[in-house]
Amino acid sequence: MPRPKKDPERDRELGANVLFWRKRCGVTQEHLAEFTGVSQQQILKYEKGETSMSAVRIEQIAQVLDLPVQRLFEPPPKKNDMP
């Protein structure tokens, strides 16, 4: 079975969503890195969309942020829609 092609745009969108929700939840890159077992630099690469995240890593990040995994794939709410 052929491997799926990389999608840099999706990586950037997912990374931007992780950054948005991490800040919104008050979680540091250091804490996220510690929980997921990667370096803080790797978290930065994820957030910039420079590196793809595995399904396991996405699940770990969602767990730290106390979000459903699907939320990381949806556009973040606009300022007017936030409580």
C-alpha distance (Angstrom), angle and dihedral (degrees) to the residues before:
residue distance angle dihedral
M1 . . .
P2 3.82 . .
R3 3.78 118.6 .
P4 3.80 116.0 -111.5
K5 3.78 115.4 -102.0
K6 3.77 117.9 -104.6
D7 3.78 114.4 -102.9
P8 3.82 109.4 -155.1
E9 3.80 92.3 -176.2
R10 3.80 91.7 55.5
D11 3.82 89.6 47.6
R12 3.82 89.7 53.2
E13 3.81 92.8 47.7
L14 3.79 93.0 47.2
G15 3.80 91.0 46.5
A16 3.80 92.1 49.6
N17 3.80 89.5 50.4
V18 3.81 91.5 50.4
L19 3.81 89.3 50.4
F20 3.81 92.1 48.1
W21 3.81 94.6 48.9
R22 3.80 94.4 40.6
K23 3.80 90.6 56.3
R24 3.81 92.6 40.8
C25 3.81 89.8 53.2
G26 3.80 93.1 45.9
V27 3.81 94.8 -119.0
T28 3.80 120.1 146.8
Q29 3.79 124.8 -136.1
E30 3.79 86.8 -118.7
H31 3.81 92.9 56.8
L32 3.79 92.2 45.2
A33 3.81 90.5 49.1
E34 3.80 92.3 48.7
F35 3.80 93.2 50.5
T36 3.79 94.9 45.8
G37 3.80 95.7 42.3
V38 3.80 97.1 -121.0
S39 3.80 132.2 109.6
Q40 3.78 124.2 -89.9
Q41 3.80 86.8 -116.0
Q42 3.81 89.2 58.0
I43 3.81 90.7 52.8
L44 3.82 87.9 52.0
K45 3.83 89.8 51.9
Y46 3.81 90.3 50.4
E47 3.80 91.4 50.1
K48 3.81 92.0 49.3
G49 3.80 90.8 48.0
E50 3.80 91.7 -119.4
T51 3.81 93.4 124.9
S52 3.80 130.5 37.0
M53 3.79 118.6 -121.9
S54 3.78 123.3 -133.0
A55 3.79 120.1 -126.6
V56 3.80 89.4 -108.9
R57 3.82 91.6 52.8
I58 3.81 91.9 48.7
E59 3.79 89.6 50.9
Q60 3.82 91.3 49.7
I61 3.80 91.9 49.8
A62 3.80 92.0 49.1
Q63 3.81 89.0 50.3
V64 3.82 92.9 52.5
L65 3.80 90.6 48.0
D66 3.82 91.2 45.1
L67 3.81 90.9 -126.0
P68 3.78 133.1 130.3
V69 3.82 109.3 -103.4
Q70 3.80 90.6 -118.8
R71 3.82 90.4 62.7
L72 3.80 89.6 67.9
F73 3.81 89.8 60.2
E74 3.81 95.6 49.3
P75 3.79 124.1 83.0
P76 3.80 110.5 -96.4
P77 3.80 116.2 -106.6
K78 3.77 118.2 -90.7
K79 3.81 117.9 -111.4
N80 3.81 90.7 -103.7
D81 3.81 91.2 55.4
M82 3.82 96.8 50.3
P83 3.79 120.8 99.2
